[in-house]
């Protein structure tokens, strides 16, 4: 019994570490996607009040891309410990567009994956994040 335990315990521990590592990676990736979703929603709700009062038409504010970047960085801040870069530089490197009443973010978020280890996967995994919202 102890020989069997000695043989299979390392494999069990490595399997458990892999499951925890993949779970953490997936949870962090989902939180990064949610951060982008919330950022574009806030940016698209930042309407040009003067144009809305004048014509009744929803028009994005001139600073919609800036608002999206700032909110993306702020929303990434709670998961900063799991990211390989700081949230501000991730948001600064994101492709943020505002056109035709739609705000979009496309970014690659580098997520730390230390439990997966270098032999199985790289210590940093880039996660592609895309979000888009439009006023209706």
Secondary structure, 3 states (H helix, E strand, C coil): CHHHHHHHHHHHHHHHHHHHHHHHHHHHHHHHHHHHHHHHHHHHHCECHHHHHHHCCCCECCCHHHHHHHHHHHHHHHHHHHECCCHHHHHHHCEEEEECCEEEEEEEEEEECCCCHHHHCCCEEEEEEEEEEECC
